[in-house]
Amino acid sequence: MDVLGPIPAFEPSALPGDWITEGTVGPGQLAVVVRDGIPALMVVNGGHNFVAAKPTRASLLATPYLSWAWNMEMRNSGTHPVRLVIGFHGGNRQSPARSSPSPESAAHTLPIHDRAIVITWGDSALERGAIVKPDTTKVPQPPSRYTARGGRENAGSWWLETVDLSDIYRRSWPEDDAASARIAFIGIATSAGKQPSPAYLSGIRLSR
């Protein structure tokens, strides 16, 4: 299942019709560019948080592998402010039922989800593969955080990644029924309050 690319369907002024945004997207924060000969979506953080996501409704165990290519610019220390975010639904038996959004608000509301994984570019290359499990006592529950790569020495180059979402899910929520979990959406999120640091992403897809 192609989510983004290999040639992005984005237009500089608008998202494709099957994508959803939450938050404020300013001019130039989402644009299709060519980076080192590769068509990519350039994502730049700004003064407000935002998420741009594509609903997928895919079975976690049927399509557990998420792959993508990214090229990150590092202008500050710390975790890069642009990251991937994946929402899940159905694996948590304790999750309260949630009603579907109205048709009027559905275009601006992320799909129903009770779990989320954020995939980040860490401050250090040594963080690769680290999982920070969420505090399950908090409501709403924060996402699990997985560092796929990191380090200033790796910035400015293209890297192809593949992660097993089912493995990260099970390690984050071992009490859940992963067989019942569905991938509700895959998106790109930014954090406000940091110096703008462009990220270039291409070829996001799910596979078995």
LUMRO-652505 format. One line per field, with one value per residue (C-alpha): residue in three letters; x, y, z. Coordinates in steps of 0.25 Angstrom, whole numbers, plus 5000, padded with zeros to 4 digits. Example, Ala and Ser with C-alpha at 12.3 -4.5 7.8 and 13.67 -1.06 7.14 Angstrom:
LUMRO-652505
residu: (ALA,SER) .
x: (5049,5055) .
y: (4982,4996) .
z: (5031,5029) .
This chain:
LUMRO-652505
residu: (MET,ASP,VAL,LEU,GLY,PRO,ILE,PRO,ALA,PHE,GLU,PRO,SER,ALA,LEU,PRO,GLY,ASP,TRP,ILE,THR,GLU,GLY,THR,VAL,GLY,PRO,GLY,GLN,LEU,ALA,VAL,VAL,VAL,ARG,ASP,GLY,ILE,PRO,ALA,LEU,MET,VAL,VAL,ASN,GLY,GLY,HIS,ASN,PHE,VAL,ALA,ALA,LYS,PRO,THR,ARG,ALA,SER,LEU,LEU,ALA,THR,PRO,TYR,LEU,SER,TRP,ALA,TRP,ASN,MET,GLU,MET,ARG,ASN,SER,GLY,THR,HIS,PRO,VAL,ARG,LEU,VAL,ILE,GLY,PHE,HIS,GLY,GLY,ASN,ARG,GLN,SER,PRO,ALA,ARG,SER,SER,PRO,SER,PRO,GLU,SER,ALA,ALA,HIS,THR,LEU,PRO,ILE,HIS,ASP,ARG,ALA,ILE,VAL,ILE,THR,TRP,GLY,ASP,SER,ALA,LEU,GLU,ARG,GLY,ALA,ILE,VAL,LYS,PRO,ASP,THR,THR,LYS,VAL,PRO,GLN,PRO,PRO,SER,ARG,TYR,THR,ALA,ARG,GLY,GLY,ARG,GLU,ASN,ALA,GLY,SER,TRP,TRP,LEU,GLU,THR,VAL,ASP,LEU,SER,ASP,ILE,TYR,ARG,ARG,SER,TRP,PRO,GLU,ASP,ASP,ALA,ALA,SER,ALA,ARG,ILE,ALA,PHE,ILE,GLY,ILE,ALA,THR,SER,ALA,GLY,LYS,GLN,PRO,SER,PRO,ALA,TYR,LEU,SER,GLY,ILE,ARG,LEU,SER,ARG) .
x: (5000,5006,5004,5013,5021,5030,5025,5017,5003,5004,5002,5010,4997,4988,4988,4982,4967,4969,4979,4974,4981,4980,4986,4991,4999,5006,5011,5023,5022,5017,5023,5027,5042,5053,5064,5077,5069,5058,5044,5040,5030,5038,5032,5036,5032,5027,5020,5009,5008,5001,4998,4996,4991,4985,4975,4979,4970,4980,4981,4994,4998,4994,5003,5013,5025,5026,5037,5041,5052,5056,5067,5067,5073,5078,5079,5078,5081,5071,5060,5057,5043,5038,5033,5025,5012,5004,4990,4984,4970,4964,4975,4972,4960,4959,4958,4945,4936,4937,4927,4931,4932,4921,4922,4925,4937,4942,4951,4958,4958,4968,4962,4958,4970,4973,4988,4999,5014,5023,5035,5046,5060,5068,5079,5089,5092,5093,5078,5074,5064,5061,5046,5040,5028,5016,5011,4998,4992,4991,4978,4978,4990,5003,5009,5020,5033,5042,5055,5058,5071,5078,5091,5096,5106,5095,5087,5087,5087,5076,5073,5064,5057,5048,5042,5032,5020,5015,5028,5028,5013,5015,5027,5019,5006,5008,4994,4987,4982,4991,4983,4971,4978,4977,4986,4976,4985,5000,5004,5015,5015,5023,5026,5025,5035,5048,5056,5051,5058,5053,5050,5049,5041,5038,5033,5025,5018,5012,5015,5015) .
y: (5000,5013,5024,5035,5033,5029,5041,5049,5052,5065,5079,5091,5098,5086,5072,5061,5058,5046,5053,5060,5071,5075,5088,5100,5098,5111,5115,5107,5096,5085,5085,5076,5077,5069,5066,5061,5056,5049,5055,5057,5064,5075,5077,5089,5092,5106,5113,5103,5088,5081,5067,5063,5048,5038,5028,5014,5004,4993,4981,4982,4968,4967,4979,4981,4987,5002,5007,5021,5029,5042,5053,5062,5076,5078,5092,5090,5079,5069,5061,5066,5074,5066,5052,5041,5037,5024,5023,5009,5005,4991,4985,4991,4984,4995,5006,5013,5014,5026,5031,5034,5049,5056,5057,5072,5070,5057,5065,5071,5060,5049,5035,5029,5023,5018,5016,5024,5022,5033,5030,5041,5045,5045,5055,5043,5032,5023,5025,5017,5005,5011,5011,5020,5013,5022,5025,5016,5023,5036,5040,5042,5033,5039,5032,5021,5027,5020,5025,5020,5028,5040,5048,5061,5052,5045,5058,5063,5049,5040,5028,5016,5011,4999,4996,4985,4993,4980,4978,4992,4991,4978,4984,4997,4990,4975,4974,4978,4968,4972,4962,4971,4984,4992,5003,5015,5025,5029,5043,5053,5063,5075,5081,5096,5105,5101,5107,5102,5090,5084,5069,5062,5049,5040,5026,5023,5010,4998,4984,4970) .
z: (5000,4995,5005,4999,4986,4980,4973,4983,4979,4987,4980,4986,4990,4995,5000,4992,4995,5003,5013,5026,5033,5048,5053,5045,5032,5028,5014,5010,5021,5011,4997,4986,4983,4977,4987,4981,4969,4977,4977,4992,5001,5008,5022,5030,5045,5049,5059,5061,5062,5051,5046,5031,5031,5021,5026,5023,5031,5029,5037,5046,5045,5030,5026,5038,5031,5029,5019,5015,5011,5018,5018,5030,5032,5046,5051,5066,5076,5081,5074,5060,5060,5048,5051,5045,5053,5052,5059,5062,5067,5072,5079,5093,5099,5110,5100,5102,5090,5082,5072,5058,5054,5046,5031,5033,5042,5036,5026,5038,5048,5050,5049,5062,5069,5083,5081,5074,5070,5067,5059,5061,5056,5069,5074,5074,5065,5077,5080,5068,5071,5085,5089,5100,5105,5108,5122,5122,5134,5126,5119,5108,5107,5100,5088,5088,5083,5074,5069,5055,5052,5057,5059,5052,5044,5037,5034,5019,5013,5008,5017,5014,5026,5029,5042,5048,5053,5059,5068,5072,5076,5084,5091,5095,5099,5102,5108,5095,5085,5073,5064,5065,5063,5050,5045,5045,5039,5035,5036,5037,5049,5053,5067,5069,5076,5070,5058,5045,5040,5027,5026,5012,5011,5000,4997,5010,5008,5016,5012,5017) .
